[in-house]
Amino acid sequence: MTIFNRERLTNEIFKIDVKRLRSGWYSDKYFENIGVMLRTLAEQNYYFKGETLRLEGVDLSRTDIGNLEVEMQWFSRRSGKVVIAGVDKALTMLRHCSGYFNRKGKFVNTWNKLEVEAVHDGATVNYNGDPLHILPVIRVRGRYRDFALLETPTLGLLTRSSRVATNVYETLTAAGGKPVLFFPARCDLHEAQAADGYAYNVAVQLFNHDHNQHVSPFISTDAQGDWWGGVGGGTIAHASIACFFGDTAETMMAFASACAAEIPRIALVDFNNDSVRDSLLVMQSMFFRYRELIDSGAQTEAQRYLLFGIRLDTSSSVRDVSVPSLGKPELDMGVNPRLVFIARNAVNTAWEKWELPEKWLNRAREWCRNVKIVVSGGFNPAKILYFEKLDVPVDIYAVGSSLFANEGPRVTDFTADIAQVKINGEWWAMSKVGRNRGENPDLESVS
């Protein structure tokens, strides 16, 4: 599964579209053309007739091009530290779809004739931008036409999964160990959720390993946890508050009453653009119901009214009314540091305005101070670093489309090259000019 357990996930998890992968449905057409060409040459018993441009002194006249064995390497071209994900599924594609269709139309699987090496998901590579010094994450030796069709889907998988994993890792690093909720499901096709959620979890595991932390993964859909056993979580959305005519407190009371106690109660408080007022109204409603149940001996039922946190999600186009204007959009609009400081202070001191008997004062103070601040809306590593530098009292960051970012230094892509060819039982270098065969000590033989 990852570098941490040294196990490989199988098609029982991935359930890949074997039939269409084998037919080239997901492959760039030129790979299908290559396969047709090489298969035809093999049937014609064709031997190389060209000029020896790169292998001086090597006799190629009896080289069976149609059945040529090659060594191909898959590698990342994103500069800096890249967290690798998607390897196990790429190997599954190779395992089930390497081969050819015989004259009767039956698929002949040739996986067992390939020599395959690969890193584990969660491995990292550091690429300095020099294509002469790459670090392969998968290496395959075998008859090229047996796996040529799989270059496109395996590269696409490695590219996307490693992009998400690396972006998540960088975001966790910026957050300094604070949890990062994985909120980008609505930013892309639902079919990608399982792979994206898996890449997110790989990054969380690696961050905990590298920094001796215990950050938990938080996903928003069950599909995101499909490959590793995670379960989606969440409380309320803006739409649910609209169903209660903008009454956030009543929305949360209904949610607390109806939904299982183990679901963390996080109030989304920006619907009316007065985050502090709505936070205080939610807190008062939930606390007084909590107190009532405790006093009546209903301890279990009271757990429904423990407020885990408030989520600030103010749009970047508006200024929350609780934030005094400075006339500077970057300091006034959206979820900004001042809004968080103001909200944190209001949450901490809410109990002081409640009329409570003496025996409830300390308990009320702790109930309020245990309420966490969750922020969302436009957060990326740069914005998180800015908040952390200012010691803004954020407990949890919820991040969406930034985790799919693919611009500037975050551009992620993989490519695959033939690095060597086999002639008369010997391997010879045959890289494209400007590329070299790479070495990676993390490569392991795949059975």
N, C-alpha and C positions, 0 to 999 in steps of 0.2 A: 504494500500500500504506500509506504513512504520510507524515507531513510531511517525512521525510528523503529520500524518493526521488520524491515527487510523482506516483506511479503509483497507479492504481486496480485493486484486485483484481476479478476477474470471476466469473461463474458457473462457469467451469471449476474454480475453487477451492471455491466455496460449495455448488454443486449443490442449490440451493433447491428446495423442493417447489412448483414452478410451478403445477401443476394445481390443487392445493388452496388455494394462496394466491389464485389468480384466482377461485375459487369462494366465498371467504370463510370457509373452514374454520377459520382461525386468528383470525378477526376478531370483535370484539364485535358482537352481533347488530344493535345499533342502526345500525351503519354499513351493514350489508346492507339494512336497512329504508330508510335514506336513499337508497341507490342505487336501490332499487325505486321509491320515491316520485319521485325526480328523473327517472328514465327514463320513468315513466308520464306525468309532466307534459310531458316533451318530446314524447312521442308524441301527446299531446292538444293540442299547440300552446298550452299554458297561458302566460299572461302575468300578471305580478304584479298582484294586486287588493287588496293590503292597504294599511295606512296608512304613510306615510313618517315613521317615528319618529326615525330617526337621520340622514337625508339631506335636510334641509329645502331646498326649492327645486330638487331634482333630480327630473326627470320619470322615474318608474319604470314608467309604464303600458305600455311596450312592452319590458319586461325579461323575457327568456326564462329563467325560473328553472331549468327542467330542464337547460339547457345553460350555466348560470352559470359564468363563469370566476372563480377566486379565487386569492389568494396565501396560502399556508399556511406557517407556520414551526414548526420543531421545536426545542425548547430544554430545557436542564437546569434543574431546580429544587433542586439540591444547592448549598448555600452554600459559598463559598470556591473554591479552585482545583479544577477538575474536569478530568481527563484524558479526552478524548473517544475512544471506540472504538466500532466497529460501523457507522460511516458507510458504508463500502464495501459491506457486505452490505445495508444499508438501500437504498442506491442500486440495487443489483442487483435487489432486490424491485420497486422502482419501474420499473426498466428493462424487466423481463420481465412484470410483472403489471399495469401501468397500462393501462386500456382497458375494453372491454365485450364482451358476447356479443351477436352480431346475431340476427336472427330465425331463422336457420338453426342457431343454437347454436354458431357459430364465433367464436372469440375474436379481436377486432380490437385489436391493440396500438397505443396512442396515445402511447407514450413520446416519439416524435419531435415531438409537438405540445406538449410541456411545456417550460417554461423552468425549469431546475433549477440551483441553486447549493448548494454544500456545502463544508464544511471537510474537511481530510484527517484520517484517524485519527492520533492523537498530538497534535493541536491541544489547546489548553487554553482554558477559559473561566473567568472569575472572576465569580461571581454573588453579589451582596450581599443577596439575599433580597427585593429589591423587584421585584415582577412587572411594574412599569412600566419596568424597565430590564433586559431580558433580552438574551442573546446567542444568536441562532439558529445552529444548526450545519447545518441543511438548510433550504432555502427552495424552494418549488415554486409555479409559476404555471401554471394550466391549468384545464380543465373539471373541476369538483370531483368529479363522479360517476365520473370515470375513475380516481381514485386514493383515493377515500374509504375503501374496504375495507382499505387498507394502513396506516391509522393505527395500529391495534392492534399488528400484528407489528413494524413499524418502531420504534415507541416501546419495546416490550418489549426488542427487541434493543439499542437505544441505552442503555436503562436498565441492563441487566445488564452489558453489556460495559464501559460507562463506570464503573460501580460497581467492577468488578474492577480495571480499570486504575488508577483513582484510589486504591483501597485498597492496591494493590501499590506505587504510587508513594510513598504516605505511609509504607509499611513500609520501603521502601528508604531513604527519607530518614532514618527513625529509626535504621536500621542503619548509617548513615554510610558507605555504600559497600561494606559487607560483602555477600557474596552472600545472596540469599533464595531458598531452594528452594521451588518451587510445589507444595504438597502437599495441595490441597483436593479432589482428584478424587473421593475416597470420600465427600465431603460433599454430593454432588448427583447429578443424573441424568447418566449417561454421555453422553447426546446433547449435553450442553452443553460437553463437554470441548474441542472444537476452538475454539469462540468464546472460552472462558475462557482457554485457553492463548495464543491470539492477543492478547487484551487484556493478559495478563501480559507478553508480549514487547514490545508497544507501550510499556508503562510502563517496562520496563527500558531500552529505547532512549531514551526521553525523559529518564529519570534520568541516563543516561550523557551525553546531550547537555547537559543543564542544569548538571551538576556536574563536567564534564570527567573522567568516570570511565570504566572499562572493565569494568564488572560483566557477567559472562556470565549468560545465562538458563539455569536448570536446571528442567526439567519431569520429571514422574514417569511420564507415559504418552505413547505415540506419538501418540495422538489430539490431545493438547494442542499438538503441533507441526505438525498437518496443514496449516494455512493458511500457514505460514512456513518449513517445512522443518526444524523442530526434531525431536529424537529423545528419547524418554523414557530416564531413567537411574535407577539404584538398585542396592543391593547385597543385603542380606538383610532379612527381616522377622521379627517375633517367632515367627511360625508355623514358620519354618525352624529356629529354635533349639529349639522344642518337638520337632521331628522328630529332633533330636540329643539329646533328653532333658535339655535345659538346658545343654549343653556349648557355650558360645559360641565358644571357641577352636577346637574341632573343626569347628564349623559354618563358621567363616571359612576354615579350612584346606581344607575340601572345596570351598567356593566358589572360593577362589583357584586350586585345582587344575583345576576344571571350567570356569570362565568366562573369557572373553577378557581379556587383560591390560590392555586399554585401559579397562575398566570400573573406576572408582575403588573401591578396597576401603575401605568404611566399615563398621566394626563397630558393631552395635546392642548396647549393653552393659548395659542395665537389666533384662534378663529375670529375673535372680535377685536384683534389688534390691541388688546390690553392684557398682556400676559400676566402682569402682577396681580391685577384685580381677579382674573379668572383663576389664577393659582390659589389665591387666598380663599375664594369661594369654594373651590374644590376641596381644599384642605379642611375648611371648617365643616362642610357637610360630611365628609368622610370621617373626620376625627370624632365628631359628636355621635355619629352612629357607632363607631368603634367603642367609644366610652360607654354608651348605653348598653351595648352587648356585653362588655366586660363586667359592668356593674350587675347585670342580670345573670351572670355565670355562664354565658354562652361564649366560651373562649374560642371554640373552633369557628363559629360563625363570625366572630369578630375579626378573624384573620383576613376575611374578604375586604376589609376596609383599611388595611394597611397600605398607604400610598407609597409605592416604590419610588416614583419620581415624577417630575414634570418635564415635558419636552417643549423647548423653544424652537419654533420653526418659522419665524417671521420672514415674510417675503423681502427680498433685497430691494424691492421697489417702494417699500413703505417704512415709516419710522413708528415703532411701537409707542403708544401714547405715554407709557411709563418712562420713556427715555427723553430727558430734556434736550431740545435741539441745540446743536452747536453750529448749525449751518454748514456742516461738512458731511456729505453723503457717506463717506467711508467710515465715519464715526457715529452716524445717526441711524443708518438704514439697516434693515435685516437683523440677523442675529449677530450682534456686536458685543465686544467685551463689557461695555457699560450696562447693556441690558442684562447680561448674566450676573454681574456684580449686584445690580439692583434687585434682581429676582432672588438671588441667594440670600441677601440680607432680609428681604421680606419673608421668605420661607422660614428662615431661622427664627425670626421674632414673631411669627404669626400667633403663637400661643399666648403672647403677652396681652393680646386684645380680647382673649376669650375669658368669660366669667367662669372660673373653675374653682372647685373646692381645693383646699390646701393639699390634700393627698394626691391630687391629679396634676399639680404644677410641674413636678420633675418629669413625670411620664409624658406630659404634653410637650415639654421642651425637647425631650429625646425623640418623640414621634416626628416632630417637625425637622429636627436636624438630621434625621435619617433619610429624609426625602432627597433623592438625588436629582442633579440637573443634567438632562440630556439635551444636546443641541444637534440640529440638523438644518440642511438648506445651504448648499454651496460650499460644503467643507471639502478641502483637499489638503495634502501635506503642508503646503505653504500657509494656508489659513490656520491649520491646527498648530503649526510651529509658532505662529504669531500669537495665538491664544496662550500657548504654554509658556512662551517667553514672558508674557505679562502676568502669569500666574492666575489666569482667569479660572474661577472655581467651577470648571466643567468636570463632571464625573464620567460621562460617556459621550462619545461622538458617534452620530449616525451618518454614514457616508453612502452616497449613491453613485451617480454617473462618473464621478472622479475615479472610481475603481476600474472603470473601463477605458480611462484616458489613454490616448495613443497619439500624442503629439510631442514635438520637441524631444527632450531626453527620454521621454516615456514611450517613444515609438518602439514597438516590439515586433520583430518578425523572425521567422526561422527560414532556413534554406537547407537544401540537401545537395551534395556534390558527389560524383564519383571521384574517388581519390586514387584508386589503384585498379588495375586490370590484371587478369590471370592469363598468362601466355605460356604454354608448354609446361604447366605445373608451377610456374614461378610468378610472383606478384611484382608488378612494375608500376611506378608512379604515373598517374595520368590525370592530374588535377588541371582544371581550367587555369590559364595564366592569371596570376594574382591571387591564387588560393593554394593552400598546402594541406596535406594530411595532418590532422590535429591529434593531439594526445590528451587524454583525460584519465587520471588515475582512479576516478570514481566509476569508470565503466566496469560492469560486471557481466560475465557470461550469462545468457538467458537460455534455459533448457527448453 
